[in-house]
């Protein structure tokens, strides 16, 4: 695999196929996702599942035929075995909190929003001192979280001191929910939380753990979760194989933990 660094107006390409126009500004994650999609689109063409004349996309939107061909390619190329009963039971025992019903958390946050063209490194440098400041006040009588939220948060909740109220998991983006639910932490979380909206300083004020479900009641959900984990692992390995056979310019694919699948 050949990888060049994206600088200035350089257009990122997979085997010479442009992933965007010269004037487009993409985040590293979006650029990697487009690169992975193009690797799969070209793989489907080589496998005879997609017409050679299918037009590549410069705006990230592939044709319906390409989407169907990629699904067919993954179906024939990935080995995704059905999880065993023992594996499902072990997963359930290790993640019992995930399968509770009615779990709620009362939360407030400070959002540092990611907008088109924003320098994520600079954004993190701005967020970290504020995170450390409210973190060191956590649990003391000197509560500066509301003031910091009003001053710094890019969320409308900032006007209310960052208060989001009681949330259930479906109220949140999945990546945000993963940090909040199925845990026992109370107080300012010991890390900045990343979501599609930006970086969050998050404080859990209260937890309602909900009701535990038996393994039998959630067997289907456990099986689906393990199947998805296996699929993502197989997809990551397959994409690395495709990238190793391709000429990749202007995008660092190795930086993506789970390319394409969010």
NORJOJO-V174989 format. One record per backbone hydrogen bond with DSSP energy under -1.0 kcal/mol. NH is the residue of the N-H (numbers start at 1). CO is the residue of the C=O. Records with the same first field share a line. If there is no record, write none. Layout:
# NORJOJO-V174989
NH=CO  CO
This chain:
# NORJOJO-V174989
10=7
13=249
14=17
15=247
17=14
19=12
24=21
31=27
32=28
33=29
34=30
35=31
36=32
37=33
38=34
39=35
40=36
41=37
42=38
43=39
44=40
45=41
46=42
47=43
48=45
49=44
54=51
67=63
68=64
69=65
70=66
71=67
72=68
73=69
74=70
75=71
76=72
77=73
78=74
88=84
89=85
90=86
91=87
92=88
93=89
94=90
95=91
98=95
99=96
100=97
101=211
104=208
105=167
106=206
107=165
108=203
109=162
110=201
112=199
114=197
118=115
123=119
124=120
125=121
126=122
127=123
128=124
131=127
132=128
133=129
134=130
135=131
136=132
140=137
143=141
148=144
149=145
150=146
151=147
152=148
153=149
154=111
158=155
159=156
160=157
161=158
162=157
164=107
167=105
171=168
172=169
177=173
178=174
181=177
187=204
189=202
193=200
195=198
199=112
200=193
201=110
203=108
204=187
205=106
206=106
208=104
211=101
218=214
222=218
223=219
224=220
225=221
226=222
227=223
228=224
229=225
230=226
231=227
232=228
233=229
234=230
235=231
236=232
237=233
238=234
239=235
240=236
241=237
242=238
243=239
244=240
246=243
248=2
249=13
255=252
256=253
261=259
